[in-house]
């Protein structure tokens, strides 16, 4: 959905979010609870108690996008429902995994390699 090649920052809002909240309510969570700026090129991802609904708040140049996904069966592998952590920074690739029903860490994914010129 959100290409892994994009440079967007992604923040998961850990725990439970009331899915009745719309753009104003979600942007207030970002601004006042997380103390972050909701009007920047960033994705803020929210999940409900049952872990079957996601909302993604995104600012795009002159207004907000609100993406919404509801699963008909199964749940999202949402981290931090029981934790006290307010938010978690993830990569666009991890967001794709989460939306696809996978956990944030994939033991079989190719590890990232970092080479230095002197290693070659």
C-alpha positions as CSV (number, residue, x, y, z in Angstrom):
1,X,0.0,0.0,0.0
2,X,2.6,2.5,1.1
3,X,5.7,1.8,-1.0
4,X,8.8,0.7,0.9
5,X,10.7,3.1,-1.3
6,X,8.9,6.2,0.0
7,X,10.8,8.4,2.4
8,X,7.8,9.1,4.7
9,X,8.3,8.6,8.4
10,X,5.8,6.3,10.0
11,X,4.7,6.4,13.6
12,X,2.5,3.8,15.2
13,X,0.4,5.0,18.0
14,X,0.6,2.1,20.5
15,X,-2.3,1.0,22.5
16,X,-6.0,1.5,21.7
17,X,-7.6,4.4,19.8
18,X,-11.3,5.1,19.6
19,X,-12.1,4.6,15.9
20,X,-15.0,7.1,16.2
21,X,-12.3,9.8,16.1
22,X,-11.9,11.6,12.8
23,X,-9.2,13.9,11.5
24,X,-9.6,16.5,14.2
25,X,-9.6,13.9,17.0
26,X,-6.6,12.0,15.7
27,X,-4.6,15.1,15.0
28,X,-5.3,16.2,18.6
29,X,-3.8,12.9,19.8
30,X,-0.7,13.6,17.7
31,X,-0.3,17.2,18.8
32,X,-1.2,17.0,22.5
33,X,-0.5,13.4,23.6
34,X,2.5,12.7,21.4
35,X,3.6,16.4,21.2
36,X,4.4,16.0,17.5
37,X,3.3,18.2,14.6
38,X,0.5,16.5,12.7
39,X,0.9,18.8,9.7
40,X,4.1,17.4,8.3
41,X,4.9,14.7,5.7
42,X,4.4,11.8,8.1
43,X,2.1,8.9,8.6
44,X,0.4,8.4,12.0
45,X,-1.1,4.9,12.4
46,X,-3.9,4.1,14.9
47,X,-5.6,0.8,15.8
48,X,-8.8,-0.1,17.7
49,X,-9.2,-2.4,20.7
50,X,-10.2,-5.5,18.6
51,X,-7.2,-4.9,16.3
52,X,-9.3,-5.2,13.2
53,X,-9.4,-1.5,12.2
54,X,-6.6,0.9,11.3
55,X,-6.7,4.6,10.6
56,X,-3.7,6.4,9.1
57,X,-3.5,10.2,9.3
58,X,-1.4,11.8,6.6
59,X,-0.8,15.5,5.8
60,X,-0.4,16.2,2.1
61,X,0.7,19.8,1.3
62,X,-2.7,21.5,2.0
63,X,-4.9,19.0,3.8
64,X,-5.2,15.7,5.6
65,X,-5.8,12.3,4.2
66,X,-7.5,9.8,6.4
67,X,-6.9,6.2,5.3
68,X,-9.1,3.5,6.9
69,X,-8.9,-0.3,6.8
70,X,-11.3,-2.8,8.4
71,X,-10.5,-6.5,8.4
72,X,-13.5,-8.8,7.9
73,X,-11.6,-11.7,9.6
74,X,-8.4,-11.9,11.7
75,X,-6.5,-9.1,13.4
76,X,-3.5,-6.9,12.9
77,X,-0.3,-7.9,14.7
78,X,-0.4,-4.6,16.6
79,X,2.5,-4.0,19.0
80,X,2.2,-2.2,22.3
81,X,-1.5,-2.8,23.2
82,X,-0.5,-3.8,26.7
83,X,2.6,-1.6,26.9
84,X,2.9,1.9,28.3
85,X,4.8,3.1,25.2
86,X,2.9,5.9,23.5
87,X,4.4,5.5,20.0
88,X,6.8,3.5,17.9
89,X,8.7,4.6,14.8
90,X,8.6,2.0,12.0
91,X,9.7,1.8,8.4
92,X,7.3,2.0,5.4
93,X,8.2,-1.7,4.8
94,X,7.1,-2.6,8.3
95,X,3.8,-0.7,7.7
96,X,3.2,-2.8,4.6
97,X,3.9,-6.0,6.6
98,X,1.5,-4.8,9.4
99,X,-1.3,-4.0,6.9
100,X,-0.7,-7.5,5.3
101,X,-1.2,-9.2,8.6
102,X,2.4,-9.8,9.4
103,X,4.4,-8.9,12.5
104,X,6.7,-5.9,12.4
105,X,9.8,-8.1,12.5
106,X,10.3,-10.7,9.8
107,X,12.9,-13.4,10.7
108,X,13.1,-14.5,7.1
109,X,13.5,-11.1,5.5
110,X,16.9,-10.3,3.9
111,X,18.9,-8.4,6.5
112,X,20.1,-4.9,5.6
113,X,23.7,-4.8,4.5
114,X,26.0,-1.8,5.0
115,X,29.3,-1.8,3.1
116,X,32.2,0.5,3.5
117,X,34.6,1.1,0.6
118,X,37.5,-0.6,2.4
119,X,35.4,-3.8,2.9
120,X,35.1,-4.4,-0.9
